[in-house]
């Protein structure tokens, strides 16, 4: 009930499972008549699968929580530790927590042309997961650096329209990308400055 009021789409995996269980438990259903032994067996199997997924997710989450900062951005940690943490984040981007790991990687990835195709793929998935201002503006900057100026302007227009109170943050992100290619990023910065931002 709580998840239906607060962030219902974020909790779709819980709601979907809840609806499935509620649907299967409806009495009087003629289509699903299972013997009690078979029903118990299915419940035990489902609980086993979910417990395994929970254990794997918890293991990955503790790794993510420990390395999401040091493995994705420059910090005071030693270079060797930062390299190990970056490898862990890359490993997590292949597992059950891949969307969350990629989201953190996109937020901390330098806005340059190094591994640009990989950054574009990750930023696309991150924008679907959490379409916040930082994610969208960073993706727009990466698109511009890739030569997709029209797609970058379209995405930036949506970001500025939705997050009109975050224009200063958007300009800071674009300023970071402008150090790589000021000519490509300048139209995006002008687009934000010309937008009707709420201060």
N, C-alpha and C positions, 0 to 999 in steps of 0.2 A: 504494500500500500504506500509506504514511504517513497519507494523508487518511482511510483506512478506520479507523484507530486513533484519530486525533485530529480532532475536529470533523467527523464524516462528513457531517452535513447541511449544514454551511457550505460544503463542497466538492462539493456535489451536481452543480454544473455541470461540474466536472472529471470526476467519476466517471461522469456520464451520457455525456459524450463518449468517455471511455475504453471504456465498455461497448459503445457503438455501434461504435467502430472494431474492438474485439475480436470483436463479433458478425459484422461484415462480413468479417473476415479469416479466419473459421473455414474451413478447407479441407474440401472434400467437400460443401459446401452446394449442393443441387440447385436451390434457389429463386432464388439470385442468381448466375447465370453471366454475367459481363460480359467483353467483349473487353478485352484489355490496354490498348488505346488509350482506350476509354471509361473504364476504371477509373482510368487515369492522369489523364484529363481531370477526372473527379470529384474526385480527390485534390487536383489543382491548384486547382480552383474552391473547394473547402472550405478549403484553406490560404489562398487569397486573401481569402475572407470573414473567416476568423478573424484574419488579419493586420490587416485593416481595423478590425475590432472592437477588437483589441488597441491599435492606434494611437489610436483615438478614446477608449478607456477610459484609456489612459496620459495623454493630454492632459487629460481631465476630472479624473483623479486628482491631477495636479499642481496644478490649480486648487483642488480640494477641500482638499488638504493645506495650501495657502497661505492659504485663506480660512475654514476651518471654525471657527476661534476668533473672528477679528475680524469675520466676517460674521454671526455668530449670537449674540453677547453683547456686553455693554458692556466695552470695554477702553480702554487708554490711547491707542489709535490715533485719528487725527483723524476728526471726524464725516464729512467727505467720503470718506475712505478706507473707513470703516465702511459707508457707504451703497453704495459701489462693490462692496465685498466681499459685502454682503447681496444685491445684484443678481446677483452671480456665483453665490451659493448658490441663489438662486431659479432661475436658469438651469440649474444642475446638477440641480435637482430635477425637471427635465423630460427629462433625458437618460439615458444608460446607467447612470449611478451614482445614479439617483434614490433608491433605497432608502437608501443610505448617507448621501446629502445630507440627506434628510428625517429620518433618525435624529439627525444632529447638530443640525438645526433644532429638533427636538422637545426635545432635551436642554437647549437654550439659550433656548427660547421663554419669554417671561414668562407666568406662570400668571395670566392675567386674561381678560376677555371680549372683548378686541380680536381680530378675525378668528377667532372661536371655532370656527366650522364648519370653516375651513381647518385649524386646529390639531387638531381632532378627527379629521379625515381623515388627516392626516399621522401623528398618534399611533397610529392604528389600524394603518397600514402599518408603522410603526416597531416596534410591539409584535409584529407577525408576524415581522419581520426579526430583532430582538434582544429577546426578552422578558425583559430584565433588570429589576431592582427599580426603578431610576430611571425607565425607560420606562413601566412599569406603574403606578407611583404617580402619575407626572405625568398619565398618561391618566385615572386615576381622579379626580384633582383637576379636570381639564377636564370630565369627564362630570358631576361634581357642580355645577360652575359653569354647566353647560348645563341643569341641572334634572333630570338622569338619576340621581337619588340611589341607586336600587336597583342599577342597573348599576355605579355607582361603588363601592358597598359590596361587591358580588360580586367585582369585579376586585381590589379592595384586599385582600379576604380571601384570594384566591389568591396575591397577591404576598406577603402577610405569612406565609402558610403555607410558601411556597417559599423565601423569603428571610428566615427568622426572625432571622437574625443582622444584618439591615440595618434594624431598627426605628428606630434613631436617625436614620439617613439618611432614612427615610420620613417621620419627624416633621418634619425640616428642610424637606423638599419641601412638606409640607402647611402648614407655617408660612408659607411664601412665598405660597401660595394664600390663606391665611387673612387676609392683609393686604387682599385684594380683597373677600372676603365671609366673615367669621368665622362667621356663623350656619350657612352651608352646609357649611363645611369642618370645624366642630367635631365633628360625629358621626364623621367619618373619623379625626380625630386620636384621639378616644376609642376607636375601634375598634382602632387600632394599640396604644394604651397598654394596653388590656385583653387583647391577644393574648399568647400564651405565647411571648415572644421570648427568644432565646438571647443572652445578653450576652457 
